[in-house]
Amino acid sequence: MKRLWIVFLLLFVVDAFAASCPTGFVKYDRSLQYSLATSCASGTTDVGAVSGSCDATDSGCFIDYVCNAGVSTLKTSTGLSVPLYATKLTTPSLNVSVDGGVCYAPLATGKTTGAINVVHGGNQYHSSSLRKCKRTLNAATTPTKVTPGDSSVNWSVVVGDRTLKGISYCGSKGTLSLSALNVTATSVSNTTAGSNLSANIRCWCRVYSPFPSDWIYVNWFESAGASGCNRSCAQACVNAFGQVQTVRANTYNTM
């Protein structure tokens, strides 16, 4: 009875932990992501490894893949460190049982140095981290515009079979010149300055799903003022992203 009670508590904690990402982490929208794999396929970009645990070095949480059995890595006496995941991602894989829980190390085909090499069923495999594979986006593909409502912060466009979701923001930085459009900022603090709210007539946009981009400056509302910018900025983002290839290219390059 005591062991059953311990298992119940463990499962409860795991389920609660997997419900949301820790503060400071963003859970990726995998509905638009090409794959999570030991190696990224053609037509995708490898944007880094998925960690076996959530910490400050991981750019994406992937909370449902975090090993919850008390360990996040498998370490060997030779100094190798292999990330473990809560989900079995390859067949075969290395299964590690800890205190009644099981975590998995993905195996990729072939033999390599700096990894655990095993033979299974007469075939050679090596341990591998899970990779985040981002679909390659073509800036030449014109999106279908989705009209946002007045005073909306959110906007979106449909690119082929994918929907890119974004947000808008009215700041005070950015000159009133077409030649200055398409400049980027890494944070919203770089798009605004001071406390003069009436100066916030410059429209900035960013994509947040499936991958976050930098902010990009697309338009200004000199005659309509700050209220006009707040009312129409999301629409300006849709128009700029949907009609101007350089806006799409600049956005994709920072995602």
Secondary structure, 3 states (H helix, E strand, C coil): CHHHHHHHHHHHHHHHHCCCCCCCCCCCCHHHCCEEECCCCCCEEEEEEECCCCCCCCCCCCHHHECCCCCCEEECCCCCEEECECCCCCCCEEEEEECCEEEEEEEEECCCCCCCEEEECCEEEEECCEEEEEECCCCCCCCEEECCCCCCCEEEEEECCEEEEEEEEEECCCCCCHHHCCCEECCHHHCCCCCCHHHCCEEEEEEEECCCCCEEEEEECCCCHHHHHHHHHHHHHHHHHHHCHHHHHHHHHCC
